[in-house]
Amino acid sequence: MAHILLIDDDTELTSLLKEVLSFEGFTVSEANNGEVGLTMLTQEIDLILLDVMMPVLNGTETLKRIREQWETPVLMLTAKGEEIDRVIGLELGADDYLPKPFSDRELLARIRAILRRTQHSASVKSSDKIEYQDIQVFPGKQEAYCQGKLLDLTTTEFALLSHFIQYPGQTITKEALSLDVLGKRLAAFDRAIDMHVSNLRKKLPERSDEKPRIKTLRGRGYLLVEEG
């Protein structure tokens, strides 16, 4: 089963979460602040649960440092109503967020959705390739190239790009993207998909014809722009 690193200064909560996750078969390591959590990161960690409000090094700064070196999926735990923390977290490369308080069932559902994405990619042969225009995606190696250059994508951005290039020229609704990429139903005021698409756009080189690669269809969703 997956190895989860829990970074949160709330010892009562971490104790409870460790019990729940261990019961579900996960291996759990704990850190009570960001600095300690960073020293515990290894290739063996499959997912990070990261609290935003912590002493010593808060969740936002911890996430910045994680993304400087690691592509490990990160699920951020945010205070209820603190939308700015969620937006910043997604901009910095968090895979998803979960507002406190949350139920065990919801947490487990989010964790499993993220792990399904990463484990599916790992099960694909490294030689397999999905290609469209000047974009090549290798699911088995979790690598994507555009104009021959390796793209620095998070796990979620990689899954999003892989999904888009399978449906070029087709409108994909936010609801469908949330289900197929994030593994959750789209909730009211949930901006996760919007932020992930925005981050992906910034990392894709401009097309030679200067057309946008991903077009926003207001009120409908997104579309990977075809040639011509």
Backbone hydrogen bonds, N-H to C=O, Kabsch-Sander energy under -0.5 kcal/mol:
donor,donor_aa,acceptor,acceptor_aa,energy
4,I,2,A,-0.6
4,I,27,T,-3.4
5,L,47,L,-2.6
6,L,4,I,-0.6
6,L,29,S,-3.1
7,I,5,L,-0.6
7,I,49,L,-3.2
8,D,6,L,-0.6
8,D,31,A,-2.2
11,T,9,D,-1.3
14,T,10,D,-2.7
15,S,11,T,-2.1
16,L,12,E,-1.6
17,L,13,L,-3.1
18,K,14,T,-2.6
19,E,15,S,-1.7
20,V,16,L,-2.3
21,L,17,L,-3.0
22,S,18,K,-2.5
23,F,19,E,-1.9
24,E,20,V,-1.2
25,G,22,S,-1.6
26,F,21,L,-2.4
27,T,2,A,-2.3
29,S,4,I,-2.6
31,A,6,L,-2.3
34,G,55,P,-0.6
34,G,57,L,-1.1
37,G,33,N,-2.2
38,L,34,G,-2.3
39,T,35,E,-1.2
40,M,36,V,-0.8
40,M,37,G,-0.8
41,L,38,L,-0.9
45,I,42,T,-1.4
46,D,3,H,-2.7
47,L,3,H,-1.3
48,I,73,P,-2.3
49,L,5,L,-2.8
50,L,48,I,-0.6
50,L,75,L,-2.2
51,D,7,I,-2.6
51,D,49,L,-0.5
52,V,77,L,-1.8
54,M,52,V,-0.9
57,L,55,P,-2.8
59,G,52,V,-2.9
62,T,58,N,-2.3
63,L,59,G,-2.5
64,K,60,T,-2.0
65,R,61,E,-1.9
66,I,62,T,-2.3
67,R,63,L,-2.5
68,E,64,K,-0.8
69,Q,65,R,-0.6
69,Q,66,I,-1.5
70,W,66,I,-3.7
75,L,48,I,-3.0
76,M,74,V,-0.6
76,M,96,D,-2.5
77,L,50,L,-3.0
78,T,76,M,-0.6
78,T,98,L,-1.5
80,K,100,K,-0.7
82,E,79,A,-1.9
83,E,81,G,-1.9
85,D,82,E,-0.5
86,R,82,E,-1.2
87,V,83,E,-2.6
88,I,84,I,-2.5
89,G,85,D,-2.3
90,L,86,R,-2.4
91,E,87,V,-2.4
92,L,88,I,-1.9
93,G,90,L,-0.9
94,A,89,G,-2.7
95,D,74,V,-2.2
96,D,74,V,-1.3
98,L,76,M,-2.7
100,K,78,T,-3.4
107,L,103,S,-2.2
108,L,104,D,-2.5
109,A,105,R,-2.0
110,R,106,E,-2.2
111,I,107,L,-2.5
112,R,108,L,-2.5
113,A,109,A,-1.9
114,I,110,R,-2.1
115,L,111,I,-2.5
116,R,112,R,-2.3
117,R,113,A,-1.4
118,T,114,I,-1.8
119,Q,115,L,-2.9
120,H,116,R,-2.2
121,S,117,R,-1.8
122,A,118,T,-1.8
123,S,119,Q,-1.3
124,V,120,H,-0.6
124,V,121,S,-1.0
128,D,125,K,-1.4
130,I,137,V,-3.0
132,Y,135,I,-2.5
135,I,132,Y,-2.6
136,Q,145,Y,-2.5
137,V,130,I,-3.4
138,F,143,E,-3.3
140,G,125,K,-0.7
141,K,138,F,-0.5
142,Q,138,F,-1.0
143,E,138,F,-1.8
145,Y,136,Q,-3.2
146,C,149,K,-2.3
147,Q,134,D,-2.1
149,K,146,C,-1.8
151,L,144,A,-3.1
153,L,151,L,-1.4
158,F,154,T,-2.5
159,A,155,T,-2.1
160,L,156,T,-2.4
161,L,157,E,-2.5
162,S,158,F,-2.5
163,H,159,A,-1.9
164,F,160,L,-2.4
165,I,161,L,-2.3
166,Q,163,H,-0.9
167,Y,164,F,-1.8
169,G,224,L,-2.7
170,Q,167,Y,-1.6
172,I,222,Y,-3.3
173,T,171,T,-0.5
177,L,173,T,-2.3
178,S,174,K,-2.7
179,L,175,E,-1.9
180,D,176,A,-3.2
181,V,177,L,-2.7
182,L,177,L,-1.1
182,L,178,S,-0.5
183,G,178,S,-0.9
184,K,178,S,-2.0
190,D,187,A,-1.9
191,R,189,F,-0.7
195,M,191,R,-2.5
196,H,192,A,-2.5
197,V,193,I,-2.6
198,S,194,D,-2.3
199,N,195,M,-2.5
200,L,196,H,-2.3
201,R,197,V,-2.5
202,K,198,S,-1.7
203,K,199,N,-1.1
203,K,200,L,-0.6
204,L,200,L,-0.9
204,L,201,R,-0.8
207,R,211,K,-0.7
210,E,207,R,-1.6
215,K,213,R,-0.5
215,K,223,L,-3.2
217,L,215,K,-0.5
217,L,221,G,-3.0
218,R,216,T,-0.8
220,R,217,L,-3.0
221,G,217,L,-2.6
222,Y,172,I,-2.6
223,L,215,K,-1.9
224,L,170,Q,-0.5
225,V,213,R,-2.7
225,V,223,L,-0.7
